[in-house]
Amino acid sequence: MLEWMHDDELVHYLRHDFAGNTIDDCILFITEAQDESESIHLAVADDNDEYMGTVSLKHIQKNTAEFGIALRSCARGDGYAVFGMDEIIKYGYRTRGIDTVYWCVDPDNQRAVSFYEKYDHHGCEIPEEALGYTDDEKRRYLWYRVRRKMVSDEAPI
Protein backbone atom coordinates (compact mmCIF):
# COMPACT_ATOMS: atom_id res chain seq x y z
CA MET A 1 0.00 0.00 0.00
CA LEU A 2 2.79 2.37 0.90
CA GLU A 3 4.33 1.69 -2.52
CA TRP A 4 1.46 3.30 -4.43
CA MET A 5 1.13 6.08 -1.85
CA HIS A 6 4.72 7.10 -2.62
CA ASP A 7 4.35 6.70 -6.41
CA ASP A 8 4.35 10.32 -7.61
CA GLU A 9 2.98 9.37 -11.03
CA LEU A 10 -0.11 7.89 -9.37
CA VAL A 11 -0.75 10.25 -6.47
CA HIS A 12 0.01 13.40 -8.44
CA TYR A 13 -3.64 13.60 -9.56
CA LEU A 14 -5.29 12.47 -6.35
CA ARG A 15 -7.10 14.86 -4.04
CA HIS A 16 -5.25 13.76 -0.93
CA ASP A 17 -1.52 14.04 -0.38
CA PHE A 18 -0.29 10.52 0.34
CA ALA A 19 3.43 11.27 -0.03
CA GLY A 20 3.92 11.79 3.69
CA ASN A 21 2.14 8.60 4.71
CA THR A 22 4.06 6.02 6.71
CA ILE A 23 3.67 2.31 7.34
CA ASP A 24 1.85 3.24 10.55
CA ASP A 25 -0.71 5.17 8.46
CA CYS A 26 -1.22 2.06 6.32
CA ILE A 27 -1.73 -0.14 9.37
CA LEU A 28 -4.22 2.35 10.82
CA PHE A 29 -6.12 2.44 7.49
CA ILE A 30 -6.29 -1.37 7.39
CA THR A 31 -7.45 -1.52 11.01
CA GLU A 32 -10.13 1.12 10.47
CA ALA A 33 -11.27 -0.60 7.25
CA GLN A 34 -12.76 -3.35 9.41
CA ASP A 35 -15.64 -0.96 10.18
CA GLU A 36 -17.79 -0.87 7.04
CA SER A 37 -20.43 1.51 8.42
CA GLU A 38 -19.40 4.50 6.28
CA SER A 39 -16.90 3.06 3.81
CA ILE A 40 -15.89 -0.28 2.32
CA HIS A 41 -12.24 -0.83 1.43
CA LEU A 42 -11.12 -4.07 -0.21
CA ALA A 43 -7.70 -5.22 -1.31
CA VAL A 44 -7.15 -6.31 -4.90
CA ALA A 45 -4.77 -9.27 -5.03
CA ASP A 46 -3.25 -11.44 -7.73
CA ASP A 47 -3.60 -15.22 -7.98
CA ASN A 48 -0.75 -15.61 -5.46
CA ASP A 49 -2.53 -13.33 -2.97
CA GLU A 50 -0.04 -10.50 -3.51
CA TYR A 51 -1.53 -7.05 -2.83
CA MET A 52 -2.07 -5.07 -6.05
CA GLY A 53 -4.12 -2.16 -4.73
CA THR A 54 -7.23 -0.98 -2.96
CA VAL A 55 -10.78 -0.32 -4.14
CA SER A 56 -13.25 1.61 -2.03
CA LEU A 57 -16.85 2.66 -1.67
CA LYS A 58 -16.77 5.76 0.50
CA HIS A 59 -19.31 8.12 2.04
CA ILE A 60 -22.02 5.44 1.96
CA GLN A 61 -25.40 7.03 2.47
CA LYS A 62 -28.61 5.10 1.94
CA ASN A 63 -28.15 3.59 -1.51
CA THR A 64 -25.26 5.77 -2.74
CA ALA A 65 -21.46 5.62 -2.44
CA GLU A 66 -18.34 7.22 -3.91
CA PHE A 67 -15.94 4.87 -5.71
CA GLY A 68 -12.17 5.07 -5.31
CA ILE A 69 -9.26 3.00 -6.61
CA ALA A 70 -5.48 2.99 -6.25
CA LEU A 71 -3.24 0.31 -7.76
CA ARG A 72 0.46 -0.35 -7.62
CA SER A 73 2.25 0.51 -10.87
CA CYS A 74 3.05 -3.18 -11.48
CA ALA A 75 -0.71 -3.91 -11.57
CA ARG A 76 -1.58 -1.42 -14.30
CA GLY A 77 -2.73 -2.83 -17.61
CA ASP A 78 -3.36 -6.36 -16.29
CA GLY A 79 -7.11 -6.15 -15.65
CA TYR A 80 -6.89 -5.52 -11.91
CA ALA A 81 -8.66 -2.16 -12.18
CA VAL A 82 -11.63 -3.59 -14.10
CA PHE A 83 -11.84 -6.58 -11.78
CA GLY A 84 -11.56 -4.47 -8.61
CA MET A 85 -14.10 -1.91 -9.78
CA ASP A 86 -16.63 -4.54 -10.83
CA GLU A 87 -16.22 -6.56 -7.65
CA ILE A 88 -16.51 -3.73 -5.15
CA ILE A 89 -19.57 -2.32 -6.88
CA LYS A 90 -21.21 -5.76 -6.91
CA TYR A 91 -20.22 -6.19 -3.25
CA GLY A 92 -21.84 -2.85 -2.40
CA TYR A 93 -25.00 -3.87 -4.27
CA ARG A 94 -25.19 -7.22 -2.46
CA THR A 95 -24.22 -6.19 1.06
CA ARG A 96 -25.51 -2.64 1.34
CA GLY A 97 -28.15 -2.22 -1.37
CA ILE A 98 -26.08 0.49 -3.02
CA ASP A 99 -27.55 1.23 -6.42
CA THR A 100 -25.72 4.41 -7.39
CA VAL A 101 -21.94 4.78 -7.37
CA TYR A 102 -20.23 8.03 -8.36
CA TRP A 103 -16.64 9.19 -8.58
CA CYS A 104 -14.54 11.99 -9.93
CA VAL A 105 -11.27 12.29 -11.79
CA ASP A 106 -8.84 15.12 -12.32
CA PRO A 107 -9.25 16.00 -16.02
CA ASP A 108 -5.45 16.07 -16.36
CA ASN A 109 -5.27 12.40 -15.32
CA GLN A 110 -5.46 11.05 -18.86
CA ARG A 111 -4.69 7.48 -17.77
CA ALA A 112 -7.82 7.41 -15.59
CA VAL A 113 -10.01 9.31 -18.06
CA SER A 114 -9.00 6.90 -20.85
CA PHE A 115 -9.67 3.89 -18.60
CA TYR A 116 -13.21 5.01 -17.78
CA GLU A 117 -13.98 5.85 -21.40
CA LYS A 118 -12.58 2.50 -22.56
CA TYR A 119 -14.95 0.70 -20.22
CA ASP A 120 -17.94 2.77 -21.35
CA HIS A 121 -18.20 5.10 -18.38
CA HIS A 122 -19.15 8.58 -19.48
CA GLY A 123 -19.12 11.86 -17.62
CA CYS A 124 -22.18 13.12 -15.79
CA GLU A 125 -23.35 16.22 -14.00
CA ILE A 126 -21.96 16.78 -10.52
CA PRO A 127 -23.87 14.35 -8.31
CA GLU A 128 -25.78 16.01 -5.52
CA GLU A 129 -24.58 13.14 -3.32
CA ALA A 130 -20.93 14.23 -3.67
CA LEU A 131 -19.81 14.91 -0.11
CA GLY A 132 -16.78 16.74 1.18
CA TYR A 133 -15.93 18.61 -2.02
CA THR A 134 -15.66 22.38 -2.25
CA ASP A 135 -17.60 24.11 -5.01
CA ASP A 136 -14.30 24.73 -6.83
CA GLU A 137 -13.41 21.03 -6.62
CA LYS A 138 -16.84 20.02 -7.82
CA ARG A 139 -16.38 22.22 -10.89
CA ARG A 140 -12.76 21.15 -11.50
CA TYR A 141 -13.20 17.38 -11.60
CA LEU A 142 -14.84 15.18 -14.21
CA TRP A 143 -17.71 13.22 -12.63
CA TYR A 144 -18.95 9.74 -13.38
CA ARG A 145 -21.88 7.67 -12.18
CA VAL A 146 -23.02 4.09 -12.58
CA ARG A 147 -26.40 2.81 -11.54
CA ARG A 148 -27.28 -0.77 -10.73
CA LYS A 149 -27.61 -2.75 -13.95
CA MET A 150 -27.05 -6.27 -12.66
CA VAL A 151 -29.48 -9.13 -13.08
CA SER A 152 -27.59 -11.38 -10.66
CA ASP A 153 -24.41 -11.37 -8.61
CA GLU A 154 -22.61 -13.17 -11.43
CA ALA A 155 -23.63 -10.71 -14.14
CA PRO A 156 -21.19 -7.93 -15.01
CA ILE A 157 -22.12 -4.38 -14.14
N, C-alpha and C positions, 0 to 999 in steps of 0.2 A: 504494500500500500504506500509506504513511504517513497518507493521508487517513482511512482507516477506523480506523487505530490511534489517531488523535486525535479520533475521533467519540465523544463521551461517551455518547451514546444507545446506541451499539453496544457499546462496551467496558465499560460500566457493569456488565454481567452476566457478563463473562468472568472466568475464574479468574486470569488473568495481567494485570498492570498494564502496558498498552501506552502509556499517556499520555506517559511519558518517553522513548519510543523516538525515534531520530533517523534521518535518511536513511542514515547509516552502518550502523545496525542492520538496516535493510531490505536494503541491499546484502549484508551478511554473511549474512542469512537466505537470500537468493536464491543466493548462492555455495554455501552449505552444502546447499541443497536439491538440488544436483547429485548428492549421495550419497544413494541411495535404499535403503541397507542397513537403516535402522531406521525411516524415515519417507518418505512420498511427499507432496510438495507440488506442486500444479498451479495455474496461473493460470486464472481464468475470464475470457474476453474476449468482447467483442461482435463483430458482423460486420465491424467496421472494425479489429479487433485492439486495441481499447482495453481496458486492464485494468479488470475489474469486481470482482475479489476473488480469494481463495485458498481452495482446498479441500485437505484433508489426510487422509492415513491415517497415524496416528502409532503409536508403540510396537508396531511389527509384530513379532509372535512367532508362528512356525509359520504357522497359517492364520487368525490373528486380528489385528485392528487397531482403533484408536480413530479415529473420524471427527471432523473439525473443519471449520468453514466460517466465513469472514468476508467480507462483501461491502460495497462502498461503498454509501452511502445512495442514490445515484442508480440503483443496480442492483436495489433492492428492489421486488418486485411485478412484475417483468418476466420471470420464469421462469429467471433465472440460478441461483438456489439449487437448484431441482429438477434443472436440467441438470447443474450442477456436482456435485451429490451423486450422481446416477445415473452420471455418467461416471467419477468417481474410484473408485466402488465397482466398476464393471465393469472398470476398469483394474487395480485390485487383484486381482480375480478372475483376469483374463487373465495378468498378469505375475508375480504372486506366489502364486497359488493361495489367496488369502484367501477364506474362506467364511463368516466371522463378523465383522461390523463392529458396534461398540458406540459409544455416545457418551452424554454427559450434558448436562443443561441446568439452569440455575438456575430453580427453580419460579416465581420472580418475573418471568422473562423471557417474558411472555405472547406476544410476537411469535413467538419460537422455538417455544414449546409449541403454539401454534395452527398454525404451519406444519407441524410433525411430525404433529399430529392430522389436519390437512387431507389430508395425503398418506399416511394410513393407517399411520402408525408409532405404536405404542402402548408405553407404559411397560413395563419389565421389572424383575426383581430385579437387584440390583447384580451385574454380571458379575464372576466371580472373576478374569477377565483384566485388570480395571481396574488399571492400574499408576500409581503416583505420587500416589495420593489418600490423604489421611488418613482415618481412620474417620469423623470428623465430616463431612468432605466427601462421603464415600460416602453417608452418611445424608441429607445436605442436598439433593443433586441428584436430579433425575428422570433415570432411566436408560432407554436405548433400545437395541434390538439388531435387526439384520437379518441373516438367514442367506441364503446363496446360493439364489436361486430362478430363475436364468436358464436358458434352454434353449440360447441362443446369444448371441454377443456383441452381436447386434442387438436382442435381446429386452430389454424394460424389466425393471428389478429389481422 
